[in-house]
Amino acid sequence: MNLKLLVNNKDVWDSFNDELDRRINYIHTQMEQTQREEDFFRLQGQARALRGLKNLRDEVNGPQPD
């Protein structure tokens, strides 16, 4: 699948971002409730990876001119 189809289709991209936001919020809830340090770091890595996916459009399309 061509990633440009995902990132340049507004409806699909908005749905994808909504799902990422939902998952990030869930991870934040888990981070607040975890007792073990290693679980916190694992969840922190998951949140960072999901936030990185939110930048996928810029990575696929390249920088936008000012």
C-alpha positions in Angstrom: 0.0 0.0 0.0 1.2 3.4 -0.9 1.4 5.6 2.3 0.4 8.7 0.3 -3.1 7.2 0.0 -3.4 7.2 3.7 -1.9 10.6 4.5 -3.5 12.5 1.7 -7.0 11.3 2.1 -8.5 13.7 4.7 -11.2 11.4 6.0 -8.9 8.4 6.3 -6.1 10.5 7.9 -8.5 12.1 10.4 -9.8 8.7 11.4 -6.3 7.4 11.8 -5.4 10.4 14.0 -8.5 9.9 16.1 -7.5 6.3 16.7 -3.9 7.4 17.6 -5.3 9.9 20.0 -7.5 7.3 21.6 -4.6 4.9 22.1 -2.3 7.7 23.4 -5.0 8.6 26.0 -5.3 5.0 27.0 -1.6 4.7 27.5 -1.5 7.9 29.6 -4.1 6.4 31.8 -2.0 3.2 32.2 1.0 5.3 33.0 -0.8 7.1 35.8 -1.8 3.7 37.3 1.4 1.7 36.9 3.4 0.7 39.9 6.5 -0.7 38.2 9.2 1.6 36.7 9.9 -0.8 33.8 6.2 -0.8 32.9 6.2 3.0 32.9 9.2 3.1 30.6 7.5 0.6 28.2 4.4 2.7 28.1 6.4 5.8 27.6 8.0 4.2 24.5 4.6 3.1 23.2 3.3 6.7 23.5 6.4 8.1 21.7 5.9 5.6 18.9 2.3 6.6 18.5 3.1 10.3 18.5 5.7 9.6 15.9 3.0 8.2 13.6 1.1 11.5 13.9 4.0 13.0 12.0 3.8 10.4 9.2 2.1 12.9 6.8 5.1 15.3 7.0 7.6 12.5 6.5 5.8 11.0 3.5 5.0 14.3 1.8 8.2 16.1 2.8 8.5 19.6 4.2 5.8 22.0 3.2 7.0 25.3 1.7 6.4 28.5 3.7 
